[in-house]
Amino acid sequence: METYNVRPHTRHFIRLLAVLAASLSLLAAGVQTSSALDVYTTPGKHHQNGRDWLTSCEKYSSVVDRCTTQIWHKTVTYKNGTFTAKTQWTFNNLTYKTSPRAAWAPFNALVTPGEHTLNGRRWKTECDTAWTGSNGCRSQIWATVPEYRNGRYEMVNKWVFNNIVHVTPIKCPVPQSQIRTLTGQPSIVTSACTVSKSNSKWLAADYVVSNPSGKLYRETAFFFQRPTGWGLEFKSNENLTSVCAELYRQSGAPLDLAEPIKYCFKG
């Protein structure tokens, strides 16, 4: 399985900023559509929830299809100090169809919860929440857009819905929900899970977290299965060498789990 970096797609979004709808509540929140029809991934024209949608899909990589969805909506253009409203097809969002979670690079902003800065733009991503649903992520971008306030249009800065990513989760004996609880990281997404070949009661789970300043780093948590269930034994932190010392102190931890933290073993 190949690993690739899916770059947050901005070309369509830049166009959106020029002709963004005056009413952005729909775009900012995303639309919950009927299970019978997903307007975000079904090519063609659709009438759903009282709105008209137009979706086209294309092959984005060997394992991912990407769809672009437009909505028939009143949009506002701003030029030379003048706002002009016009009803037309307007970019709504991008949707990446279901692909293996393992195929995405661990630090990719589209599948890594938290805030990110890419090419000078601010992005914010959520995964596996009430807004995104399970096995998925949604991203917003910080943008300057027209909005109707106090009887007139004005340019405002706000988070705007941009894209959806659907993924199949990493298979792991310890569910992601349990990893979140035991590690105290309520928003992480499991990016890898390694079960020891020499002792299947041990496993290592990888995920990406951010420090208070927003810097991302990979964390590895080690779990052991007892009669009462899986429990967290120890985990790394931003100081990578901390887990190396801890691993050596764990007499029962199989050394084949060193692969996720191979920086502990040089030479």
N, C-alpha and C positions, 0 to 999 in steps of 0.2 A: 504494500500500500504506500503510495507516495505521500509525502508531506509537502504542503505548499503554503505560501503566504497569500491569502486573499486580501487584496488591497481595498480599503474602504473606497467605494466608488463615488466620486465627487462630480464628474462631468454632468450627469443628469441633475445633481443637486444644485450646481451653480446655475443651471438654467432655471431651476425652481425658484431661486432667490429673485430672479428678475420678473417672474410672473406668478408669484405665490398667491394662493387664495387669500381673500380678505379675512375669511373666517378660518382660523387655523386649528380650532378645537378638534376637528376630525383628524387632521394630519398628526397632531401632536400625540393623540392617544392611540391611534390605530383603530381599525374597525373589527369588531367581533362578528364574523360572518357565519351563516348557516353551515352546519356540518355537511349538508348536501352539496354545497358549492363553495370552494375557496377561490374568491375572485383574485387573490394574489398569485395563484399558481396555475390557474386554468386559462389557457390562451383564448382570446376572442373578446367580444363585447358581452357585457352582462348587466342586468338590472337587479340590484341587490340592495336591500334596506332603503329603498326609495331613491337610490343613486345609480348613475350609469358609470360603468367601469370599462376600461380597455386594457387588456394584458397581453404581452408578448413574452416568449421565453426563448432562451438560446443556451447552447452549450458553453459553459464558462471554463471548465477544465475537464479532465478525464473522469472526475467523480462528482462534479457539481453542475447543476443546471441553474441558471439565474433568470428570474422573471422581472420585467419592468411593468408596473401598474400605473395607469393614468386614471384620473377621475374627471368627469364632465362637471365643471365647477366655475363659479364666478371668481376670476383671478384679478389681481391688481398689478399694474405696471407702474413704475416710478421713473420718470425721465424729465430732466430739466426743471425739477421742482414741482412737477405735476403728477398726481395719481390718476390713473385711468382704469376703470373696471370693465372687464369683458368676460363673457362666459365662453369657455373653451376647454379643450383637453389639457389637463395640467398634471405634471409628474406628481405621483403620490408616494411611492416607495419602491424599493428593490426587495425581492424575496429570493433567498438562496434555498433551493429545494433540499430535501433531506439528504444528508451525506454523513459518513462516519465521523464522529467527533475526533477520532485519532488522526484523521487526515488533515486537520487544521493545525497550524503552527501554534504552540502553547501560548505565545504572547500576542497572537493576533487580536486586534482591538474589537473585531466583530463577534468574537466568542469568548472574550475575557471581561468579566464584570468589572465595573469601575469607570473612572474618567481617564481619558487618554488625550494626548496632544500629538497630532500627526500633520506634518507639513503646515504647522502654524494654526491648525484648526482643532477645536475642542470637540471630543466625542464622549458620549456616555452610554455604557452598555449594561443591560440587565440580562441575566440568564436564569431560567427555571424559577420564575416568580409568578405571582398572580397575574401580572400584566403579560408576560411572555408565554405562559403555559409551560408544561414540562417539555424537556428535550428541545429547547429553543432559546434563542437570544434575540433581543431587539436593541437597536441603537438609535440614539438621537444625536443631533449635531447642533452646536451653539451657533446661531445665525442672526443676522440683522434682517428683519422682514417687515413688510407693511401690515399694520393691524388697525382695525377701526376702533377708536376710543373717543369718548366724549363728543360724539357727533362728527368726527373727522378722522381721516387716515393719518397715521404717523408711523415712522420707522422705529421698531423696538427690537431689543435683543432678547432672545428666548431659545429654549430647547425645542427642536423640531424633529418629529419622527422621520427617520430616513430608511431603515432597512430591517429585515427579518432574516434570521438564519435558523433553519431546522436541522437538527442533528440526531443521529442515533447515539445513545449514551455509551460510555466506556463500560464494558462488562466487568463487574467487580463483586466479590462476595460481600463486601461491606458497601451498602447502598450510599449514594451520594448524600442523601439526607442525614444518614448516620455519621458520615465523615464530617459534615457541616457541624453537627451537634457536638461530637466528641472533640473536634479541634477548636471549637469556638469561632469558626469562620462561617457565618451564616449565608454568605453569597458565593462561595467558591464553586468552581466546576471541576470535577475530576477529569484530568487530562491523561492520566496513565494509571494502571493498576497492575502490579507485578506480584504474583503468588510465588513463594519460594518453591523451587523444585525439590529441595532436600527436606523441607518440612512445610507441608501445605497449611499448617496452622499459623504461619506467618505470611504477611503480605505488606507491600509498600504502595502507598497511593500518592500520586503527584498532583499538584494543583498550583495555580498562580494566585498570589495575594499582593496587596500593596501596603507599603508602610505609610505612616501619617503624612508624609510629604507627597504621596502619590506614586512613588517609585515602585515598579512591579518587580517581584522576584519569585522564584519557584520554591515551593516548600514541599518537603516529603514527610509523610506521616507513616509510622510503622504500627501495625496492628497484630494482635495475637488472639487466637480463638481459644476461649476457655469453655467449660461446660455451660456456663451462663451466657455465652455469646462472645462476639468480637469486642475487644477493648483496645483503646489507644495505649501503646507502651511508651512511645516517645516520638518527637517530631523535630525537624530542623526549624531554623528561623533565618532571618536575614544574614546572620553570621554563619556562613556555611560550615565552618570548622566545628561549630558546636555539636552538630549531629554526628560528626566523625568520632569525637571523643565518646559520645554517648553510645554509639554503635559498638565500640570496642568494650564498653563496660557491660553490655548486655550479653551475658554468657550464653543465653539461649537463642539469640538472634542469628539465623543462618547467614553466612557470609555471601551466599549467592544473591542476597538482596542488596549487595553493595552496588550493583549495576546502576540503579537510579541515582546513586550518589558516588559515582566512580571517581569524583575528584578527591575522595578520601584516600584512594589507593593509587599512588604514583609509582611508576617504575615497574 
